[in-house]
Amino acid sequence: MEFRGVSKTFGNTRAVTSLSLQIPPGEFFSLLGPSGCGKTTTLRLLAGLEEPDRDGGAIFIDGVPVTDRRPYERDLSMVFQHYALFPHLSVARNVAFGLEQRSVPAAERVRRVRDTLALVRLDPGQFGNRMPSELSGGQRQRVALARALVIKPSILLLDEPLGAIDLKLRKQMQLELKALNRTLGITFVYVTHDQEEALTLSDRIAVMDQGRVIQIGAPAEIYECPRSAFVAEFIGESNFLSGIAREERDGLWTIGGNELEFQIPAQPGIGTGSPINVAVRPEWLRVCPPGQASHEANRIPATVREVVYLGETLQVVAEVTATRQTMRVTVPNEGQLKNPIVWNPGDEVVLTWLPGDCQVLQEGVS
């Protein structure tokens, strides 16, 4: 599947701007971004439910232009956020609907409905005759998924399909969707605003903002090497620092500014006087007593302001002594009842991290 310079405007609002991307067969590809960023519009353009602007680019599936084709001519299925099941039809009839529209023989319809319900872990004998109103949210979601899969599309579009179910079931369904993608070999294009969900499911992620793709990459690339402050801040948490490149020695640039000094690895494009903006993930920072920080690491004196209990982890919120900037450090929870964290509000500490853990951004800190 390919977008070539696709744009879409609603009135005076540009929802998608010059979008170009390619998705190879069988990939689990996610469109991730905040509300209003254009991700659902992109999905609807691919589905044929919206048309690009005049002279607004072209969409291809298997190398064939489909911009002017109707939705049913594109060999794809779509699962909507609110399932869109027919309330007056049984589960089996809901799943069979697409087969009926395609005039599939009755005996084959029965077989494919049975097999597809089993594929999404719904017993055909137990659930086939139930009505949608008799199902839980998770069961309705599975029926919607079965209805989309039963016609054997080459591409499956999913518009935040897990948004209406509880957290525990959502995590279970994430793993099941990923397994289905691997088992069936169908291309999945998935829309979500949930960063953790995108990281869990995807082979690649396109991060969108204001109708544009800001960065495309594998989950590890997006999280560990964000190109912009927007991506670093939207995907997880980050601490931001800035300064001017002063000198390079032994493969490290010294960055100074705002009464702080830290080092980053040398890389192309950096020269003396270059403005540098970096992000550092909270889990890559360490909290040390004064005088005990490693000389190989960046070191910033700070004062502990708060310790936040998050269950699996704790977060130490510290104020940088020189600038009064707040920085957050994530530490593992080793058992607060038996082995409590040693830091308390008011403690003087040193925040440390390795130069290689600085994510150098391509634009200013937001």
Helices and strands as residue ranges (DSSP letters): E 2-10, E 13-22, E 28-32, H 39-47, E 58-61, E 64-65, G 71-73, E 76-79, H 91-101, H 106-119, H 124-127, G 132-134, H 137-149, E 155-159, H 167-184, E 187-192, H 195-201, E 204-209, E 212-217, H 219-224, H 229-234, E 239-249, E 252-257, E 260-265, E 275-280, G 282-284, E 286-288, E 298-309, E 313-320, E 326-332, E 348-353, G 355-357, E 359-360
